[in-house]
Amino acid sequence: MSEQLDERPAPPPAGEPAGAAIPSVGMVGAGQLARMTCPAAAGLAIGFRVLAAAADDSAAKVWPDVRLGDYRSLADLRGFAAGCDVVTFDHEHVPGPHLAALEEAGVVIRPGADALRYTQDKLAMRERLTALGVACPRYAPVRDLGDIERFAEQRGWPVVLKAVSGGYDGKGVWVCASPAEAAEVAGLDLRLLAEEYVSFDRELAALVARSPHRQGAAYPVVQTVQRDGICREVLAPAPGLAADRAEAAQSLALRIAAELDVTGLLAVELFDTPGGLLVNELAMRPHNCGHWTIEGAVTSQFEQHLRAVLDLPLGAPGPLAPQVVMANLLGGTDPDVYDRYIHVMAADPGVKVHLYGKAVRRGRKIGHVTVLGDDVAELRDRARRAASFLRWGTEDGD
Amino acid sequence: MSEQLDERPAPPPAGEPAGAAIPSVGMVGAGQLARMTCPAAAGLAIGFRVLAAAADDSAAKVWPDVRLGDYRSLADLRGFAAGCDVVTFDHEHVPGPHLAALEEAGVVIRPGADALRYTQDKLAMRERLTALGVACPRYAPVRDLGDIERFAEQRGWPVVLKAVSGGYDGKGVWVCASPAEAAEVAGLDLRLLAEEYVSFDRELAALVARSPHRQGAAYPVVQTVQRDGICREVLAPAPGLAADRAEAAQSLALRIAAELDVTGLLAVELFDTPGGLLVNELAMRPHNCGHWTIEGAVTSQFEQHLRAVLDLPLGAPGPLAPQVVMANLLGGTDPDVYDRYIHVMAADPGVKVHLYGKAVRRGRKIGHVTVLGDDVAELRDRARRAASFLRWGTEDGD
């Protein structure tokens, strides 16, 4: 266990009494995931620092220990890491060679560069999972339209094309119904992966944590509801999911976390098909599928991630209500979301509103709402009404 | 309603898009109550600013928008208030004349100076509550030992002496068994109040919120367990409390909030006696008796306070578990609390640890732990074990 914290004790933060060895976690990126990690860091009273691109990044608005810098600059990353016992991530876009260089220089990165590679390179992820015997959609690397057409001859149209790296929230994924559509994507000058179009019953996500001590913890398996490639709702737990399939999803995620030596959180996005579970995507950080845990689980995913990367014992992942529903809030056309609080809060005193402090742009994730209760249909209705009103000023929007 | 927010629109915080009228709350004081308000402010994405005495105050360590200043200086208060739509408080020690001067200058203070007076002057509080017909311990203002002895002739020894202003956490309260003990307190050159020594079954607290729109919300009534005048445990709800007495406590707190025109939270500390409920103390801010609401209630007291002072509709105050227990963590002799996380988290993955980032001094409130479940005896045991281990490094301490 070469990554033990006590090998690199940090100086106590200013204001702490002498003798208190409080570790410091640095998070690269200052989006909403970093923002929602701040309260967990405050509760544990650990050191926490974020690397932000700008002073008005989402997390930088709510946390004092912010360094400005570019995650694509090795110098900036080195400077940032110098004050941290552990470095972790709000996103997966730090260049792999930089991650390797930091580790070489003795920086403790959790998850490590070897694990993160599988979130940055979808072809490497597919190859590794396939080698592990994990069921995935059938895939092939494709260099040009000819490759895509050969893939389609075997798997049929539509063909799903994915950028091997750099995609998120539906960006970098194209469902192509014809060679003409595929030709457009093939012309984008990107490394591409072709995948079969999977006809699934629904999408699930299994969120687990794993620590350097190899402790694992699995949250209840959730259903995610996407529209236009963007997650719109999370139902926790996934309604009506058979216990054996839920357990299979948790075991699969824990196994992947172990095989890939993930430290921190691992979110495994899954297709639930009549033939079984197929892995769609991996993420190694707090994830949209786990926002419900802030109010809905004993330990929030954000605290869990900090505990895991600090190699502290993991927290209980159990739920606090029979059913939790989270709905993402996307930007509409009117930036004045606050003005609509009065209606939403008066209409439903039980809805929990989370805004990310981000400028409102149409379709951008700017917040989420969470409701806890018993009946999934009622909770979905409540969450959608609140999100719709905050977005559009009417409960009947999308 | 002269305090409507829209009469004093603030400029949008830096980085917000034009058109978004986001209000800003200023909290005077940067202790743990302000610290725990920060996540609620982040979730609502409102403006939030704290007035801290020092850069390493508890809240200043976890929030970026901090002004340094002295709450006893009117100039500092004026400067602080200039950037805020609403000013509220982490403690009740701002001098009354300063509060009046701020209101006179048009600053929106919630709660207002007229209400806060009853948390600053215990004699005024007793007189006002008595005028309202609210049952309190029998009391009298006392100027010297002679006054105290005359009070004791009627009410017997021991006599409880209280500083009329400035007390907290058992400070400023003396239980005197004899004239000799009372003489010591009488010699302190303080304005004093004598109260009968009430032989109560237990202590309760009723926490409510009230908004300028006169909306009220009442949390479940809790039992507070004190030792040496310091709250050590909170049991939510108060175990075995008859429904009619719980309702009486909630109604009483809502009535006091209305009569005193409180905006924000009001905590009413009560003695539960065979003859009924007696009011012990009032506080108009987030309160130790409500820390359990962070995990244990739909709406935390910190979010509720912000909603109330912003005149937003109040959140649901209902519980998320049949029983919640909070135990305060007091400082022990070893400052390295973090070093003991591993044991506490491994022993009980369900315990929620909150540290306040304060220097460890013996007997000082430096954090709390919360557990949710069904059985109060088991939960008390778990909470006490965790708090004891964090304090002393053993589960068998106090």
HADDOCK unambig.tbl for C-alpha pairs under 7 A between the chains (distance, minus, plus):
assign (segid A and resid 15 and name CA) (segid B and resid 56 and name CA) 5.45 0.50 0.50
assign (segid A and resid 16 and name CA) (segid B and resid 359 and name CA) 6.00 0.50 0.50
assign (segid A and resid 17 and name CA) (segid B and resid 335 and name CA) 6.86 0.50 0.50
assign (segid A and resid 17 and name CA) (segid B and resid 359 and name CA) 5.68 0.50 0.50
assign (segid A and resid 19 and name CA) (segid B and resid 335 and name CA) 6.57 0.50 0.50
assign (segid A and resid 19 and name CA) (segid B and resid 336 and name CA) 6.27 0.50 0.50
assign (segid A and resid 20 and name CA) (segid B and resid 335 and name CA) 5.71 0.50 0.50
assign (segid A and resid 20 and name CA) (segid B and resid 336 and name CA) 4.27 0.50 0.50
assign (segid A and resid 21 and name CA) (segid B and resid 336 and name CA) 6.51 0.50 0.50
assign (segid A and resid 22 and name CA) (segid B and resid 338 and name CA) 6.22 0.50 0.50
assign (segid A and resid 39 and name CA) (segid B and resid 39 and name CA) 5.51 0.50 0.50
assign (segid A and resid 42 and name CA) (segid B and resid 62 and name CA) 6.17 0.50 0.50
assign (segid A and resid 43 and name CA) (segid B and resid 353 and name CA) 6.71 0.50 0.50
assign (segid A and resid 43 and name CA) (segid B and resid 354 and name CA) 4.44 0.50 0.50
assign (segid A and resid 43 and name CA) (segid B and resid 355 and name CA) 5.57 0.50 0.50
assign (segid A and resid 44 and name CA) (segid B and resid 353 and name CA) 6.52 0.50 0.50
assign (segid A and resid 44 and name CA) (segid B and resid 354 and name CA) 5.79 0.50 0.50
assign (segid A and resid 44 and name CA) (segid B and resid 355 and name CA) 5.71 0.50 0.50
assign (segid A and resid 45 and name CA) (segid B and resid 355 and name CA) 5.51 0.50 0.50
assign (segid A and resid 45 and name CA) (segid B and resid 356 and name CA) 6.51 0.50 0.50
assign (segid A and resid 45 and name CA) (segid B and resid 357 and name CA) 5.45 0.50 0.50
assign (segid A and resid 56 and name CA) (segid B and resid 15 and name CA) 5.51 0.50 0.50
assign (segid A and resid 61 and name CA) (segid B and resid 64 and name CA) 6.90 0.50 0.50
assign (segid A and resid 62 and name CA) (segid B and resid 42 and name CA) 6.18 0.50 0.50
assign (segid A and resid 62 and name CA) (segid B and resid 63 and name CA) 5.72 0.50 0.50
assign (segid A and resid 62 and name CA) (segid B and resid 64 and name CA) 6.04 0.50 0.50
assign (segid A and resid 63 and name CA) (segid B and resid 62 and name CA) 5.72 0.50 0.50
assign (segid A and resid 63 and name CA) (segid B and resid 63 and name CA) 4.85 0.50 0.50
assign (segid A and resid 63 and name CA) (segid B and resid 64 and name CA) 5.20 0.50 0.50
assign (segid A and resid 64 and name CA) (segid B and resid 61 and name CA) 6.91 0.50 0.50
assign (segid A and resid 64 and name CA) (segid B and resid 62 and name CA) 6.05 0.50 0.50
assign (segid A and resid 64 and name CA) (segid B and resid 63 and name CA) 5.21 0.50 0.50
assign (segid A and resid 64 and name CA) (segid B and resid 64 and name CA) 4.05 0.50 0.50
assign (segid A and resid 298 and name CA) (segid B and resid 350 and name CA) 6.41 0.50 0.50
assign (segid A and resid 312 and name CA) (segid B and resid 342 and name CA) 5.79 0.50 0.50
assign (segid A and resid 313 and name CA) (segid B and resid 342 and name CA) 6.15 0.50 0.50
assign (segid A and resid 313 and name CA) (segid B and resid 345 and name CA) 5.51 0.50 0.50
assign (segid A and resid 313 and name CA) (segid B and resid 346 and name CA) 5.22 0.50 0.50
assign (segid A and resid 314 and name CA) (segid B and resid 349 and name CA) 6.56 0.50 0.50
assign (segid A and resid 315 and name CA) (segid B and resid 349 and name CA) 4.53 0.50 0.50
assign (segid A and resid 315 and name CA) (segid B and resid 350 and name CA) 6.15 0.50 0.50
assign (segid A and resid 316 and name CA) (segid B and resid 349 and name CA) 4.96 0.50 0.50
assign (segid A and resid 316 and name CA) (segid B and resid 350 and name CA) 5.15 0.50 0.50
assign (segid A and resid 320 and name CA) (segid B and resid 320 and name CA) 6.68 0.50 0.50
assign (segid A and resid 335 and name CA) (segid B and resid 17 and name CA) 6.85 0.50 0.50
assign (segid A and resid 335 and name CA) (segid B and resid 19 and name CA) 6.58 0.50 0.50
assign (segid A and resid 335 and name CA) (segid B and resid 20 and name CA) 5.71 0.50 0.50
assign (segid A and resid 336 and name CA) (segid B and resid 19 and name CA) 6.26 0.50 0.50
assign (segid A and resid 336 and name CA) (segid B and resid 20 and name CA) 4.26 0.50 0.50
assign (segid A and resid 336 and name CA) (segid B and resid 21 and name CA) 6.51 0.50 0.50
assign (segid A and resid 338 and name CA) (segid B and resid 22 and name CA) 6.21 0.50 0.50
assign (segid A and resid 342 and name CA) (segid B and resid 312 and name CA) 5.79 0.50 0.50
assign (segid A and resid 342 and name CA) (segid B and resid 313 and name CA) 6.16 0.50 0.50
assign (segid A and resid 345 and name CA) (segid B and resid 313 and name CA) 5.51 0.50 0.50
assign (segid A and resid 346 and name CA) (segid B and resid 313 and name CA) 5.22 0.50 0.50
assign (segid A and resid 349 and name CA) (segid B and resid 314 and name CA) 6.55 0.50 0.50
assign (segid A and resid 349 and name CA) (segid B and resid 315 and name CA) 4.53 0.50 0.50
assign (segid A and resid 349 and name CA) (segid B and resid 316 and name CA) 4.95 0.50 0.50
assign (segid A and resid 350 and name CA) (segid B and resid 298 and name CA) 6.41 0.50 0.50
assign (segid A and resid 350 and name CA) (segid B and resid 315 and name CA) 6.14 0.50 0.50
assign (segid A and resid 350 and name CA) (segid B and resid 316 and name CA) 5.14 0.50 0.50
assign (segid A and resid 353 and name CA) (segid B and resid 43 and name CA) 6.71 0.50 0.50
assign (segid A and resid 353 and name CA) (segid B and resid 44 and name CA) 6.51 0.50 0.50
assign (segid A and resid 354 and name CA) (segid B and resid 43 and name CA) 4.45 0.50 0.50
assign (segid A and resid 354 and name CA) (segid B and resid 44 and name CA) 5.79 0.50 0.50
assign (segid A and resid 355 and name CA) (segid B and resid 43 and name CA) 5.59 0.50 0.50
assign (segid A and resid 355 and name CA) (segid B and resid 44 and name CA) 5.71 0.50 0.50
assign (segid A and resid 355 and name CA) (segid B and resid 45 and name CA) 5.51 0.50 0.50
assign (segid A and resid 356 and name CA) (segid B and resid 45 and name CA) 6.52 0.50 0.50
assign (segid A and resid 357 and name CA) (segid B and resid 45 and name CA) 5.45 0.50 0.50
assign (segid A and resid 359 and name CA) (segid B and resid 16 and name CA) 5.96 0.50 0.50
assign (segid A and resid 359 and name CA) (segid B and resid 17 and name CA) 5.75 0.50 0.50
